[in-house]
Amino acid sequence: MKIIDVFWNYLKGYQPHLTNEDWLVDVMVIQKDELINQQIKAQVPQNIERLKCYVFFYENDKSTLIYLLQDEDGKKNISIGLLCNDCLVHSISLIN
């Protein structure tokens, strides 16, 4: 599934109040150890050390973010969730 589809499915299913915003996205490759939030870090399998991290945000409110973590190659979706003011509001594991 394309990342944009994963994003919109999450937004419509769990954060429908945010669907009318004009979202932007940034992507980076990070080390698992760089994850500050322990709840998010716990969703990453032990055998994965490098992650592709997509950060969705909108210009009017940069304190509200949707993140999507994948393995470094972008083949496996790991976790997606909502952060507000750097606090995890909601997340779901995407690993089956």
Buried (B, 14 or more C-beta within 10 A) or exposed (E): EEBEEBBBEBBEEBBEEBEEBEBEEEEEEBEBEEBEBEEBBEBBEEEBEEBBBBBBBBEEEEEBBBBBBBBBEEEBBBBBBBBEEEEBEEBEBBEE
